[in-house]
Structure formats: structure tokens, C-alpha cells
């Protein structure tokens, strides 16, 4: 298939030139053009601005087309996506597909459009409003929860995989298919301690001719009137047998008499658990004790897993002191470092941690070259707009390109997200600890899961409120600490009190965040509400 993908700054040709696919081979040319409408989020606009990680975006689009081409074989695909400011009425995207039949062309185009929005790092950082009588345009809109999650995920490239010993694989993400190398179990074996006799032998008294323990392999053909003593897990000596449990027999020297005999064979048959070649563990599985035990039983002692990220956490602030130190007037104990370390520990990640002063030069000197050697840089504090808030500059000096500097959420408005060409990520986390908790459990969690190679998932489920929530109608989306439990077959959420983004008191009981829409004022008890779990990953 002939694939041509271009990101461009000027107008997209209209229409796209139809590729020469060979005389008489193309029966259809299907073209889609995405045109900027005159409104965005219900407000009139003059233009939309598009940005992209250009090399990654082209690579991902090509990968998607190649994947889809295997199920929807077509002849050629042309993709043109415009970057920069695109005025209302002009095309931001044009996709053309040449196919032998229209069904294949339409199918590939439809599936490509579905995956483009989800998987390709192209986004709209702002909408330009219509000019007003006083001049100027509407300021760029800040992304809400779902937009932040999408942009964070778009900036992540899954880490490379490595083979590790089973003892080092706990909590890691599997990156290969694991199949049964042979039938499981590989032979017929006894499910109980007892005596094996022929199914077609009606006798009730037998001579004991052998004693088979687990691990023994002594095949033999049993004759009528003979039995074999066998332990649980022992390999049966031949086919056509039944094992009678030892509690149902009477022993007399080398003979055994059956006191009761029913139709139960008490045999674990070869292949009853899995057949050779059957898929037992899919890629993307987090390896916990059960899956590790299965790998061990299959002899898979060097699984292919995602490598662990290298993380540096920098806590800023002249006012913070270590938790073990008594704070002086105007000082507070550093809780964010403990919060970050515990959160990352749930992903089996041990970060390097620093405390630095509220001074850019001093902070830069203290960090040295460390940011260049990490996959993820977390900076606590300094993400707002005060004169001592230098996190954005610090990240740019470390080679990061800032994606956004604020969100339309609370707590967590002054959140910075940035990426670097080598694939490293950085978050400038708001200094208040409740905002820290929110940003870690949603946005940093989304990045860690994507980096680990886990499939993207919807963080939010639905619960019923056990008590009403009264909010103040703030224009931002609110993430409210809550306690969620299962009650009567459904999730029940109890909102917890908090008074500001600096309030830690709710976190001792919180295991979830309620997602309240912008301008929410009241949700009554019994109402449905979206929530995201903050429990460690399963």
C-alpha cells in the first residue's frame, strides 16, 4: 500500500491529488475533509490552533494505516494535517483512501479517523475568539480533566522491554504473549491419594502390584484383579483407570478391598487446563503472584517486561523542612516528598529525591545534570505565576517543551506538563498537598501506565452518593476527595470534607476522587456521580 503522510503549515490542497494506483485497479477514491467550524465548546471562534509532536505524529499515523491495511486492504492512503492557526471554514485535515472496492476504502477511512483522535499526538491548545469592539481575543482555554489525560497520554512513548528473572518481575507489565508449551497437565495424574484400578474390572478386592508417588513415572498395563497405590499428583501407569480414595478402602497386607465405588474417576486429565499453544497470559498483564506462579509452572523464567522508569522528584520551597524537624514560625513540614515516594512505590518505582530553595539558580545548580538522565521529572511547587515560581523556566532549561501550564480543574489548576525529544516527561506539580494528591492519582498515573505499555483505560466509574455534595459553582471541574465502598451490589461514595487545596486531613480516609462538572452547586444524596479510584494499581 502506498502511504503518504504530511504535516503542513499552509492550506491543504483541495481536493487531494488522486494517486496513480495502476490502470483498472482502483474502483474507489474516498476523501474526508475536516473543516474548522465557527464555534468551539459552544462559543463563537475565529480559528483553531493545532500543535503536534511532528515526528511522532507522522510515525503513529503511518503505523495505524499499516495496521488497518492488514484488515482493510487498500491501494493508497494520503493524509494531510494542518498545524498552526486554521481559520474557520478552512480544512485542518484531509484523508484520502484509494481501494479496489468502496467498502474497503470506507472501512479503512472510518477506522483511521477513530484511532487518529485517540492515538496520535496532535491537539488543539487554544481557540481564537472573534475580535470584539474593544479589540483582542478570548484567552486560551485551559484543558479539563479528559483533555489533560488525552494530552498527557499523547506525549508518552512506552518504554522498551527487557527480560528479567521472575523474582524481579512482580508488578511489571508483560510485553509478550505467553502460551502453553505443552498440554497442561502434560499427563493424566491422580487427583487424590488412593488406589488405581481398571474401569472395566468389576471386582471389589485387588492385589497391590505397585506404589506410585508424585514424580514417579512407571508405565504398566494393569491386569484384572490388580491395583496400584498412588499419591495425589502421581502419573497414572496406563489409560482406562479409576482412582478410589483411600478413605473408601480396607487394607490387608498386599491386598485392598473397596468398601465403596462410584463413577468418580478422580483423575486430572491431560490437557484439561490448557492445550499446547493455547494463550495463557496476554501482553499488557501486570504480573502479580498468580501470574508469576503460572509463568513458573510453564518454565517461563525470563519474562519480557517493560523496564522501570528512572524518576527524579524535586521539592521546592524555602518554607519546607524535613518531617522529622520541628518547623519554626512560617515553616511547614514537607509532606509532598513522602506522598510522591509512596505513590511511586505503588508502581514499584523508587525515585531519587531532592529539596531545593525557591531560587532558580540554586535549584538548577542542585539538580545539575540529573534531569538529563531520567525518564520522568516531577517538580513540586513553583508551578504557579508568582515571582518565585520558576518551574516552567527550569524545565525549558533542561530541554523540555511545555505542553500546557494550567488546567481547568481544582485542586490542580497550576499544573505544568512538558516533554523532551528523547521521550522524557516532566510535571510541574502545584505545591499544595491535596492538589499534589489529585495530580498524581490522575495525570501522573496516566503517564506511568502509558509508559509501562498498559492499554489506555477510563479512570472513571459511577457511584451513588451516600450524602449530598454542596459545591460553590466554580467554573472549573472539581475533584472531590471521597470514600467509596461496595454496598448492596453497587458503589457508594461518601464525600469527605476539605477546605482548600492545602488541606491534607481528608486524605487519611480517601480512596477516590469524585469528578464534579464545572459550575456544579449541589448533588443530592442518591445521585449518581463519577469517581476515580486512588487505590494502588491492581
N, C-alpha and C positions, 0 to 999 in steps of 0.2 A: 504494500500500500504506500502510495506517495503522500508524505506528510510535510506540510509547510506551515510553520507557526511563527508569527511575528508580533512583537510588541512595538507600538509606534506612537509617536508624539503628534503627528498630524492627522488630517482627515483620513478615514478608511475609504478606499476606492469603492465606488457604488456603480454597478454591482461588482462583486469579486470576479476576477477573470476565471472562466471555467478551464480546469486543467485538461491537457490533451491526454486522454487515458487509452488511446488506441481505437482505431476505427471499429465501430459497431459493438464496442464492449460496454459502454456506459448507457444505461437505459434511463438514468435519473440524475439530476443535479438539484440538490435541496439546499437552500440557503436561509439562514436565520440572521436577522439584524436586530440587536438590542439598542433601542433609541432612548436617550435621556428624556424622561417626562418632565412636565412643568411643576411637579411637586415632589417632596420627599418628607416622609413622616407627617403628611397632612399639611405641610407648609409650602407656599409657592417658592420656587427657586429659579435662579438664572442658569446654573450649571452645576455639575458634579465634578469632583476631583478624584482621580484614580491613582493609586500607587501600587507598586509591586516589588517583590524580590525577583528581579527580572530573570536572572539565570535559572533560579529555582522554579519560577512560574513556567517558563518555557519547557524545562525538563519534565515537570509534573504533567503539563498538558500533553506532551508527547507520550509519556508513559500511559496516561489514561486512554489516548487514542489507540495505542498499540494493544492495550488490554482489551478494549472494546472491539477492536478489529478481529480478534480471535472468535468472538461470538457473533459479530455482525460484519462479515467480510465485505469490505467496500474497496473501491479503487483508489480514491484520493480524498484527502481532507485538507481544507485551508482554514486557518484560524488567524484573525487579525483582532487584537485587543488594543484599544487606545489608552494611553496613560496621560496624566496631567489633567488640565481642565477641559471638560467636554460640555459645550453649551447645550441647552435644551433644544431638542429636535435633531441633534446630530447623533450618529451611531458611536456607541462606546465599544461594541463588539459585533463582529461578523464571523459566522461559521458556515462554511460550505462543504457539502459531502457529495462525492460522486459515487454512484453504485450501479451495479448491473440491474438491480431492481429497486423500486421505490421503497418497499418495505424495509429492506436492509439499511438504506440511506436514512429514512426517518428514524429507525430504531437507534442507530448509532448517534445521530444528532441529539435525540431526546436524552439518551443516557449520558452523553457527554455534558450536556447542559446541567443535568442533575449533579454530576460529580465536580464540575468546574467550580461552582459556588462553595462546595464543601471542602475540596481538597487542594485548591490552587491558591497560593499566597498573593492574591490581588484583592484590594479592598478600597472602600470609599472613605477617606479620612474626613471629608467635610463636604457640605453642600453650600454653594454660594447663593445667598438670597438675592432677590430682586432689589435694585437700588431704591432707596426711599427718598422723600423730598429733602431730608437733611444730609443725604449722601451716606456712603459707607454700605457695608453689607452685614448680614447676620453673622455673628462669630461662629467659628467651627463648633459643631455639636460634639459633645463627649459621648463615647460609646457606653451603652448599658451592659448588663451582665452578659447576655448572649453574644453581643458584639465583641466584648473583651475576650470571652472564651474563644470565639472564632479567630480573632486576630492573634492571640497567643498560640493557638494550635497551628495556624498558618505559618508562624515563624519558627516552628520546631522541625528539626530533621531527626528521625530516630537514630540512636547511636548504632554503631557497628556491633556485631555479635562476637562472642568469644566462647570457647569451650572451657568449662570449669569442672572441678570434681564435685560429686554430689554433695559433699559436706559444705561446699561453698555456694550451692545453688539455691538455698532457701530464700524465698521472696523475690527471686529473679524471674524475668519473663522469658518463656521458652520461644525460640525463634525457628523451630523446625518441626516437621511432622514426626511423631513417634508412632511406629506401627509395631504390631506383634511380630517378632522374628520367627515364631513358631506357634503352633496351637497352644492355647492356654486353657487348662493344664496340658502338658505335652504327652501325657499318658493317662490311662484310666487308673484311678487311685481310690483307696478306701476312704470313705467319709467318717468312719468310726473305728474304734477298737473292737475287733470281733473275729469271726471265722468265715472264710470264703468257701462256698460250696457251689456245685453246679446248679444252675437254674432248673435243669431238666431232671435232676435227681430227687425223687420224692422221699428218700429215706429220712429218718429223723435221728439216726445215730451214725457217726463217721469216725474213721481213723485219721488222726492228725499226722500229716506227712511232711509238713514244713512250717517254719516260723519266719515270717517276713516283717522286718521293721522298716520304718520310713528311711529311705535312702538305699534300700536293698533293690537289686534287680536280678530276680531268679525266675525266668520264664519256665513254665512247665505246663503240660496238659493234665488237668485233674481227671482222675478216673472216678467212676461211680463209687460211692461209699467212702470217698476221701475228702478231707478238708484241710485248709491252710489257716493257721493262726496268723492274723495280720493286724498291724498297728495303723492308727489314723495317718493318712498320707502315704501309706505303703503302696508300691506299684503292684497291681493285680498280675498274677502269673499268666493268665490267658483270658480269652473272651468267654462270654456266656456264663458269668458268675453272679452270685449274690452274696452280700456280706451280712451275716446275722450278728447283731450286737452282743457283746459278751455277757450282758445282763440277762439275756434270754436263753442261756445255755447252761448245761451242767457238765463239769469236767470230771473224768475218772481216768487218771493216768494219761495214756496216749490216745484216749477216745473222748469224744464230745457228743452229748445228746442235746438236740434242740428242744427247748421247752415251748417255744412259740415261734411261728414262722409266718410272716405276712408277705405282701407283694413288694415291700420296700427293698430296693437293691442296695441302698447306702453306698453308692459309687459316685465319685466326681468324674464324669466322662471327659475324655479327651476333647478339647476344643469347645467345651460348653461355655467358657468365659469369653473366649475370643479365638478367631481363626487366624492362621498365619497371614500376615499382610494387612490385617484389619487396623484402621486408625484408632489409636487409643488416647492420644493426647494431641490436641490441636495447637498450632502456633498461637501465641498471644496468651497462653495459660500462665498464670502466676504459680510458681512451684512452691507449694506448701507441703506439710508432712505426707498427706495422702498421695499426691502425685509423685513425690520423691520416692516413696516406698514402691510405687508402681514401676518407676524407672529402674530402681534397684532390682526388682524381680525380673525385669527384662534384660538386665545386663547393660543398660544404658548408663554407664558410669561417668561419662563426659558430655553432658547435655550442652547444646548450643543455646546460649542465653545472651540477653542484652548486657553489655558491660555497665558497671555502676558509674553514675556521673561524678565528676570532680566539682565540688561546690565550695565556694568561699562566701562567708557571711561577714559583713562589716556593719557593726553597730556604731552609729554616730551620736554625738551629744555630749556637751560639756557637763550636763546635769546628771548623767547616769553614773552610778557606781556599782561595783560587783554586788551580787545578792548577799554575800556574807559580810559586807561592810555596812556599818551604821551610817545612813545618809545625814549630811549636815543640812542646815536650813537652805532650801532651794534645790536640793538634790533629791533624786529618786533612785531606787534600786533598778537595775537592768533586768527586766522580765522578758524582753524580746529575744535575747540570746538563748535563754532556756526554752522559750516557745519554739523558736526556729529549730534548735537542735533536736527537741523532742518530736516535732513534726517530721523532720527529715529522717529521724530514726525509725519512724513507722514505714519508711521506704528502704530501710537498711542502708541509709546513707549517713556517713559521718563527715560533717563539714569542718573545714578549717574556719576559725572564728577570730575576729579582731575587734577591739574597741578603739575608736579614733575620736579626736576632738572635732568640734564644729569649726574647722578651718580647712579649706580646700588644699592648701599647700601641705599642711601637716598630714592630712588624710592621704594624700597622694604619695607622700614620702613613706608613710607607714605601710601602705599597700605594696609599694614597689612594683615588681614585675608579676606579682601573683595573679592579677586579673587575666594575664595572657595565657596562663596555664590551666584555666578552669573552663568547665562547660557551662556552669551556672553561677552567676554573681548575684548575691542578694545584699542590698544595702538598706539598712533600717534607719529611717529618718532622713531628713534633708530633701524630701521629695516635693515639698510644697513650694511656695513662692516668696518666702521670707529672704532677707538679705544673707542669712547663713545657710540657706537651702541650696546646696551645691551639687546634689547627687547627679542631676542631668549633665552638668558640665564634666563631672568626674567620669561618667560613663562614656561621654563622647571622647574624652582624652584617652580612654582605654580602648578606643576603636569601635565603640558601639554606635549604631544608628538608632535613634529614638523613634519608636512607632507611635506612641501616644504618651501624654504627660498627665492626663486626668481621666476620670470616668464619671459616669452619671449615676454612681452608686454611693450609698452610705451604709456603714462606715467604709472608707477606702477611696474617697474621691481623688486625693493626690497620689495616684499610682502611676509609676513610670514603667513602661515595658520597652526593651531595646534588644536588638540583635546584632550580631557581628558576622562578617563574611565567612569566618571559619565555622559557623554554626553555633557559636556560644550565645547564650541568652543572659539577660540581666533584668532584674526587677528593682526599682526603687520603691521600697515599701513605706507607706505612711508610718510615722513614728508611734502613734497611739496604739496600745496593745490590742484593743478589740478590732481595730482596723487591720492590724497585723494578722490576727486570727482569721478574719474574713478573707483577706487576700491570699493567705497561704492555702486555706482549705478549698478555695475555688480556683484561683488563677494559677498559682504555683503548682497546685495538684494537677491541673490540666496539662501544664508543661511537662511535669515529671512523667505522667502517664504516656504522653505522646513520644517523649524522648526514649522511653523504655520499650516502645513498639507495641503498646496496648492499643486496641481499637478505640476510636472515639466513642463516648457514651453520653447519654443525657444525665447530668448530675441530679436532676430534679425529679422527685416523686411527689405524690399527693397524700396529704394527711387531713384529718378533721380536727379543727381547733377545739381543745378542751376548755378554753377560756377566750374571751374576746381580746382583740388587739386594737388598741387605740393609738394611732399614729397622728402626725401633725400635718398631713397633706403635703409633705415636702415634694418638690418636683423631681427628686432623684428616686431611683429604685432603692428599697431598703432591705438589708439582710439582717434579720432579727434573730438573736440567739434563742434557742428553744430546746426543750427536752422532748424527744419523740419516743414513744413506746407502742408496742402492738397491743391492741385491746379489742376483743370481740372480732378478730379477723381483719381489722384494718389499723392503719397507723393513726395514732392520736398525738397531737402536738400541743405542748404546754408552753406558751411564750414566757420567757424569763425577763425580769426587769433589768433595764440598763439605762443609764442617764447620759452617757456620752461615749465617744469612741475611745476614751481613755479608761473606761470602766471595765475592770477585769472580773468583777465579782460574779457575773453570770457564767463565766467560763468553767467554773468548777462543776457545774451541773449540765452544761450544754453538750449535746451530741448532734446538733443540727442547726441549720440556718434557714429561717423562713424567708421566702422571697416575696416581698410585698411590692406591688406595682407602684409606679410613680403616682403621686397625688393621693395615695391611699390615706383615708382618715379613720375608718372603722371596719373591722371584720368581726362579726359576731361569733360567739361560741356555736359550734356545729357547722360553721362554714368550711368549705374546702380551701386548702392553702398549699402552695408548692413549697417543698423543702429540699435542702441538700444535706446529706449526712456528713458529719465531720469525724466519724469514727475512722480508725486506721483502715487502710485498704485490705480487702479480703483476698 
